[in-house]
Amino acid sequence: MKTKISKVKIIEVCKTSNSMAQAAAKLNIHFNTLKRLAILYDCYTPNQGLKGGNKNTPSKIDLNEIL
């Protein structure tokens, strides 16, 4: 089902999100669609290393618990 997303909404979400993948998830559209539209509207700013974002790191297990 196609939903119309306004140009203003795409630009706003692209500027406020930490990454373009996060922006696509917020808008509930596929990443490639967001990328195409963001390049068209000149607001595509990828953040490949997720700089400034929260990376999910696994919790550390003590070696004594393993052995």
N, CA, C and O atoms as a GROMACS GRO file, in nm:
protein
  268
    1MET      N    1   0.084  -0.118   0.000
    1MET     CA    2   0.000   0.000   0.000
    1MET      C    3   0.089   0.124   0.000
    1MET      O    4   0.178   0.138   0.084
    2LYS      N    5   0.064   0.212  -0.093
    2LYS     CA    6   0.145   0.333  -0.103
    2LYS      C    7   0.089   0.441  -0.012
    2LYS      O    8  -0.032   0.464  -0.005
    3THR      N    9   0.180   0.507   0.058
    3THR     CA   10   0.139   0.621   0.139
    3THR      C   11   0.220   0.741   0.094
    3THR      O   12   0.338   0.729   0.064
    4LYS      N   13   0.156   0.855   0.090
    4LYS     CA   14   0.226   0.977   0.050
    4LYS      C   15   0.294   1.038   0.171
    4LYS      O   16   0.233   1.058   0.276
    5ILE      N   17   0.420   1.068   0.154
    5ILE     CA   18   0.497   1.134   0.259
    5ILE      C   19   0.544   1.267   0.201
    5ILE      O   20   0.602   1.271   0.093
    6SER      N   21   0.520   1.373   0.273
    6SER     CA   22   0.552   1.504   0.220
    6SER      C   23   0.703   1.529   0.219
    6SER      O   24   0.778   1.469   0.296
    7LYS      N   25   0.743   1.617   0.132
    7LYS     CA   26   0.884   1.655   0.119
    7LYS      C   27   0.936   1.713   0.250
    7LYS      O   28   1.048   1.684   0.292
    8VAL      N   29   0.855   1.794   0.315
    8VAL     CA   30   0.894   1.858   0.442
    8VAL      C   31   0.918   1.753   0.549
    8VAL      O   32   1.013   1.764   0.626
    9LYS      N   33   0.832   1.650   0.555
    9LYS     CA   34   0.845   1.544   0.655
    9LYS      C   35   0.974   1.465   0.634
    9LYS      O   36   1.043   1.433   0.730
   10ILE      N   37   1.006   1.434   0.509
   10ILE     CA   38   1.128   1.359   0.479
   10ILE      C   39   1.251   1.439   0.518
   10ILE      O   40   1.343   1.385   0.579
   11ILE      N   41   1.255   1.567   0.485
   11ILE     CA   42   1.369   1.652   0.519
   11ILE      C   43   1.383   1.665   0.670
   11ILE      O   44   1.494   1.658   0.722
   12GLU      N   45   1.271   1.683   0.739
   12GLU     CA   46   1.274   1.698   0.885
   12GLU      C   47   1.327   1.572   0.953
   12GLU      O   48   1.411   1.580   1.042
   13VAL      N   49   1.279   1.457   0.912
   13VAL     CA   50   1.322   1.331   0.973
   13VAL      C   51   1.468   1.302   0.940
   13VAL      O   52   1.541   1.252   1.026
   14CYS      N   53   1.512   1.333   0.819
   14CYS     CA   54   1.653   1.312   0.782
   14CYS      C   55   1.747   1.396   0.867
   14CYS      O   56   1.855   1.350   0.904
   15LYS      N   57   1.706   1.517   0.898
   15LYS     CA   58   1.793   1.606   0.975
   15LYS      C   59   1.794   1.572   1.124
   15LYS      O   60   1.891   1.602   1.193
   16THR      N   61   1.687   1.511   1.175
   16THR     CA   62   1.680   1.483   1.318
   16THR      C   63   1.725   1.343   1.356
   16THR      O   64   1.747   1.315   1.474
   17SER      N   65   1.740   1.254   1.258
   17SER     CA   66   1.779   1.116   1.287
   17SER      C   67   1.931   1.102   1.291
   17SER      O   68   2.002   1.177   1.224
   18ASN      N   69   1.979   1.004   1.369
   18ASN     CA   70   2.122   0.978   1.376
   18ASN      C   71   2.175   0.912   1.250
   18ASN      O   72   2.291   0.929   1.215
   19SER      N   73   2.091   0.836   1.182
   19SER     CA   74   2.133   0.767   1.061
   19SER      C   75   2.017   0.763   0.963
   19SER      O   76   1.901   0.785   0.999
   20MET      N   77   2.050   0.735   0.839
   20MET     CA   78   1.945   0.727   0.737
   20MET      C   79   1.860   0.601   0.756
   20MET      O   80   1.742   0.600   0.723
   21ALA      N   81   1.919   0.494   0.809
   21ALA     CA   82   1.842   0.374   0.838
   21ALA      C   83   1.738   0.401   0.946
   21ALA      O   84   1.625   0.352   0.938
   22GLN      N   85   1.776   0.479   1.045
   22GLN     CA   86   1.683   0.516   1.151
   22GLN      C   87   1.571   0.605   1.095
   22GLN      O   88   1.455   0.592   1.134
   23ALA      N   89   1.606   0.694   1.004
   23ALA     CA   90   1.506   0.781   0.942
   23ALA      C   91   1.406   0.698   0.861
   23ALA      O   92   1.286   0.724   0.865
   24ALA      N   93   1.456   0.598   0.788
   24ALA     CA   94   1.367   0.511   0.710
   24ALA      C   95   1.273   0.435   0.802
   24ALA      O   96   1.155   0.417   0.770
   25ALA      N   97   1.324   0.390   0.916
   25ALA     CA   98   1.241   0.317   1.011
   25ALA      C   99   1.133   0.409   1.070
   25ALA      O  100   1.019   0.366   1.089
   26LYS      N  101   1.169   0.533   1.099
   26LYS     CA  102   1.071   0.628   1.153
   26LYS      C  103   0.959   0.655   1.054
   26LYS      O  104   0.842   0.668   1.092
   27LEU      N  105   0.995   0.664   0.925
   27LEU     CA  106   0.895   0.692   0.823
   27LEU      C  107   0.823   0.567   0.775
   27LEU      O  108   0.726   0.574   0.700
   28ASN      N  109   0.872   0.450   0.820
   28ASN     CA  110   0.813   0.322   0.783
   28ASN      C  111   0.818   0.299   0.632
   28ASN      O  112   0.721   0.255   0.571
   29ILE      N  113   0.935   0.330   0.572
   29ILE     CA  114   0.957   0.305   0.430
   29ILE      C  115   1.089   0.232   0.414
   29ILE      O  116   1.171   0.230   0.506
   30HIS      N  117   1.111   0.172   0.299
   30HIS     CA  118   1.234   0.099   0.272
   30HIS      C  119   1.350   0.197   0.262
   30HIS      O  120   1.334   0.311   0.219
   31PHE      N  121   1.469   0.150   0.303
   31PHE     CA  122   1.587   0.237   0.304
   31PHE      C  123   1.618   0.292   0.165
   31PHE      O  124   1.650   0.410   0.151
   32ASN      N  125   1.609   0.207   0.062
   32ASN     CA  126   1.641   0.253  -0.074
   32ASN      C  127   1.546   0.362  -0.122
   32ASN      O  128   1.586   0.453  -0.195
   33THR      N  129   1.420   0.353  -0.081
   33THR     CA  130   1.323   0.456  -0.116
   33THR      C  131   1.360   0.588  -0.048
   33THR      O  132   1.356   0.694  -0.110
   34LEU      N  133   1.395   0.580   0.080
   34LEU     CA  134   1.435   0.701   0.152
   34LEU      C  135   1.561   0.760   0.090
   34LEU      O  136   1.570   0.882   0.072
   35LYS      N  137   1.657   0.676   0.057
   35LYS     CA  138   1.782   0.723  -0.002
   35LYS      C  139   1.754   0.798  -0.133
   35LYS      O  140   1.808   0.907  -0.155
   36ARG      N  141   1.670   0.741  -0.217
   36ARG     CA  142   1.637   0.804  -0.345
   36ARG      C  143   1.571   0.940  -0.323
   36ARG      O  144   1.607   1.038  -0.388
   37LEU      N  145   1.475   0.946  -0.232
   37LEU     CA  146   1.404   1.072  -0.206
   37LEU      C  147   1.494   1.174  -0.137
   37LEU      O  148   1.488   1.293  -0.168
   38ALA      N  149   1.578   1.128  -0.044
   38ALA     CA  150   1.666   1.220   0.028
   38ALA      C  151   1.770   1.280  -0.066
   38ALA      O  152   1.804   1.398  -0.053
   39ILE      N  153   1.822   1.202  -0.159
   39ILE     CA  154   1.916   1.256  -0.258
   39ILE      C  155   1.844   1.357  -0.346
   39ILE      O  156   1.900   1.461  -0.380
   40LEU      N  157   1.721   1.326  -0.383
   40LEU     CA  158   1.642   1.417  -0.465
   40LEU      C  159   1.619   1.551  -0.394
   40LEU      O  160   1.625   1.656  -0.456
   41TYR      N  161   1.592   1.545  -0.262
   41TYR     CA  162   1.566   1.666  -0.184
   41TYR      C  163   1.692   1.724  -0.120
   41TYR      O  164   1.684   1.821  -0.044
   42ASP      N  165   1.807   1.667  -0.150
   42ASP     CA  166   1.938   1.715  -0.104
   42ASP      C  167   1.949   1.718   0.049
   42ASP      O  168   1.998   1.815   0.107
   43CYS      N  169   1.904   1.610   0.113
   43CYS     CA  170   1.916   1.600   0.258
   43CYS      C  171   1.974   1.465   0.300
   43CYS      O  172   1.959   1.425   0.416
   44TYR      N  173   2.038   1.395   0.207
   44TYR     CA  174   2.095   1.262   0.236
   44TYR      C  175   2.229   1.279   0.305
   44TYR      O  176   2.326   1.324   0.243
   45THR      N  177   2.235   1.244   0.433
   45THR     CA  178   2.359   1.254   0.510
   45THR      C  179   2.382   1.121   0.581
   45THR      O  180   2.338   1.103   0.695
   46PRO      N  181   2.452   1.028   0.516
   46PRO     CA  182   2.474   0.898   0.578
   46PRO      C  183   2.567   0.907   0.698
   46PRO      O  184   2.655   0.993   0.703
   47ASN      N  185   2.548   0.818   0.792
   47ASN     CA  186   2.631   0.811   0.912
   47ASN      C  187   2.667   0.664   0.931
   47ASN      O  188   2.610   0.595   1.016
   48GLN      N  189   2.762   0.618   0.851
   48GLN     CA  190   2.791   0.476   0.844
   48GLN      C  191   2.840   0.418   0.977
   48GLN      O  192   2.802   0.307   1.013
   49GLY      N  193   2.922   0.492   1.049
   49GLY     CA  194   2.973   0.442   1.176
   49GLY      C  195   2.883   0.472   1.293
   49GLY      O  196   2.919   0.442   1.407
   50LEU      N  197   2.769   0.532   1.269
   50LEU     CA  198   2.673   0.572   1.372
   50LEU      C  199   2.741   0.660   1.478
   50LEU      O  200   2.725   0.640   1.598
   51LYS      N  201   2.817   0.757   1.430
   51LYS     CA  202   2.885   0.850   1.519
   51LYS      C  203   2.782   0.931   1.596
   51LYS      O  204   2.690   0.988   1.538
   52GLY      N  205   2.798   0.936   1.726
   52GLY     CA  206   2.705   1.010   1.810
   52GLY      C  207   2.583   0.929   1.848
   52GLY      O  208   2.495   0.979   1.919
   53GLY      N  209   2.575   0.807   1.803
   53GLY     CA  210   2.459   0.722   1.832
   53GLY      C  211   2.493   0.619   1.937
   53GLY      O  212   2.608   0.605   1.979
   54ASN      N  213   2.393   0.547   1.978
   54ASN     CA  214   2.410   0.443   2.078
   54ASN      C  215   2.423   0.309   2.009
   54ASN      O  216   2.327   0.262   1.947
   55LYS      N  217   2.539   0.247   2.018
   55LYS     CA  218   2.560   0.117   1.958
   55LYS      C  219   2.524   0.010   2.060
   55LYS      O  220   2.562   0.020   2.177
   56ASN      N  221   2.454  -0.089   2.016
   56ASN     CA  222   2.416  -0.199   2.105
   56ASN      C  223   2.535  -0.293   2.119
   56ASN      O  224   2.572  -0.361   2.023
   57THR      N  225   2.595  -0.297   2.237
   57THR     CA  226   2.707  -0.386   2.262
   57THR      C  227   2.661  -0.497   2.354
   57THR      O  228   2.584  -0.473   2.447
   58PRO      N  229   2.708  -0.617   2.329
   58PRO     CA  230   2.667  -0.727   2.416
   58PRO      C  231   2.726  -0.711   2.556
   58PRO      O  232   2.834  -0.654   2.572
   59SER      N  233   2.654  -0.761   2.654
   59SER     CA  234   2.704  -0.752   2.791
   59SER      C  235   2.823  -0.845   2.809
   59SER      O  236   2.827  -0.954   2.752
   60LYS      N  237   2.919  -0.803   2.889
   60LYS     CA  238   3.039  -0.881   2.909
   60LYS      C  239   3.014  -0.987   3.016
   60LYS      O  240   2.955  -0.960   3.120
   61ILE      N  241   3.061  -1.109   2.988
   61ILE     CA  242   3.046  -1.220   3.080
   61ILE      C  243   3.183  -1.247   3.143
   61ILE      O  244   3.284  -1.257   3.072
   62ASP      N  245   3.185  -1.259   3.272
   62ASP     CA  246   3.309  -1.286   3.342
   62ASP      C  247   3.363  -1.424   3.304
   62ASP      O  248   3.285  -1.518   3.286
   63LEU      N  249   3.492  -1.436   3.291
   63LEU     CA  250   3.555  -1.562   3.252
   63LEU      C  251   3.526  -1.674   3.351
   63LEU      O  252   3.510  -1.789   3.312
   64ASN      N  253   3.517  -1.640   3.479
   64ASN     CA  254   3.487  -1.740   3.582
   64ASN      C  255   3.348  -1.800   3.565
   64ASN      O  256   3.326  -1.916   3.600
   65GLU      N  257   3.254  -1.725   3.513
   65GLU     CA  258   3.120  -1.775   3.490
   65GLU      C  259   3.118  -1.875   3.375
   65GLU      O  260   3.037  -1.968   3.374
   66ILE      N  261   3.206  -1.856   3.279
   66ILE     CA  262   3.214  -1.947   3.164
   66ILE      C  263   3.278  -2.080   3.207
   66ILE      O  264   3.231  -2.188   3.170
   67LEU      N  265   3.383  -2.069   3.284
   67LEU     CA  266   3.454  -2.190   3.326
   67LEU      C  267   3.383  -2.246   3.446
   67LEU      O  268   3.424  -2.348   3.499
   0.00000   0.00000   0.00000
